[in-house]
Amino acid sequence: MWIGWIEFDVLLGDVHSLKEKRAYVRPLVADIRRTFSVAVAESDSLDLHRRAGIGVSVVAADSAHVIDVLDAVDDFVARRPEIELLSAHRGMVSSDDE
């Protein structure tokens, strides 16, 4: 079994409150979850209104599928016009790793 994850640091557009931030982040999280059938959550910068950390994880039987899904999610987030992708960090482990 392979477990992969990617963490995004994004800058939101003209946002002046945490309420406005939710209007950007919730639809993005829902779109990622619905499009790719992955686990996704806002995971960092919870108290900042213009920044968001979004984490995505996927589990699959082979590493190639994990890499394909993470690549697709990365591309999906990078193409969103309402946010600026500042960074994306990913990792992957096998259940056989010690």
C-alpha positions in Angstrom: 0.0 0.0 0.0 1.2 3.5 -0.9 0.3 6.7 0.9 0.9 10.0 -0.7 0.2 13.6 0.3 0.6 17.1 -1.0 0.5 20.3 1.0 -0.4 23.6 -0.7 0.4 27.1 0.6 -1.9 29.4 -1.2 -2.5 33.2 -1.2 -6.1 34.3 -1.6 -7.2 37.3 -3.6 -9.0 40.3 -2.2 -10.0 38.8 1.1 -10.4 40.9 4.3 -12.0 38.5 6.8 -12.0 34.9 7.8 -15.6 34.7 6.5 -14.5 35.8 3.1 -11.6 33.3 3.3 -14.1 30.4 3.8 -15.9 31.5 0.6 -12.7 30.7 -1.3 -11.4 27.7 0.7 -14.6 25.6 1.2 -15.4 25.4 -2.6 -11.8 24.6 -3.4 -11.7 21.8 -0.8 -15.0 20.4 -2.0 -14.0 20.5 -5.7 -10.8 18.6 -4.9 -12.6 16.0 -2.9 -15.3 15.5 -5.5 -13.0 15.5 -8.5 -10.3 13.2 -7.3 -11.9 11.1 -4.5 -9.2 12.0 -2.0 -9.0 13.2 1.6 -8.5 17.0 1.7 -8.7 19.6 4.5 -7.6 23.1 5.3 -4.6 22.3 7.5 -2.5 25.5 8.1 -2.8 29.3 8.4 -6.2 28.9 9.9 -6.1 32.3 11.6 -4.8 34.3 8.6 -7.4 35.6 6.3 -5.3 35.8 3.0 -3.3 32.6 3.4 -4.5 29.0 3.5 -2.7 25.7 3.9 -4.5 22.8 2.2 -3.5 19.2 2.6 -4.5 16.3 0.3 -3.8 12.6 0.8 -4.4 9.5 -1.3 -3.9 5.8 -0.7 -3.5 3.3 -3.5 -2.1 -0.2 -4.2 0.7 1.1 -6.5 3.0 4.2 -6.4 2.3 5.1 -10.0 -1.4 5.8 -9.2 -0.5 7.9 -6.2 1.9 10.0 -8.3 -0.7 10.4 -11.1 -3.3 11.6 -8.6 -1.0 14.0 -6.8 0.2 15.4 -10.2 -3.4 15.9 -11.2 -4.4 17.6 -8.0 -1.3 19.9 -8.2 -2.3 20.9 -11.7 -5.9 21.5 -10.6 -5.0 23.8 -7.8 -2.3 25.6 -9.8 -4.9 26.5 -12.5 -7.4 28.0 -10.1 -7.6 31.8 -11.0 -8.9 32.9 -7.6 -5.8 31.8 -5.8 -2.0 32.2 -6.1 -0.1 28.9 -5.4 2.9 29.9 -3.3 4.3 26.4 -2.8 3.4 22.7 -2.9 5.3 20.0 -1.0 4.6 16.3 -1.4 5.7 13.1 0.1 5.0 9.4 -0.3 5.6 6.3 1.8 5.0 2.6 1.5 3.4 0.5 4.2 6.5 -1.8 3.8 8.8 1.1 4.9 10.1 0.7 8.3 
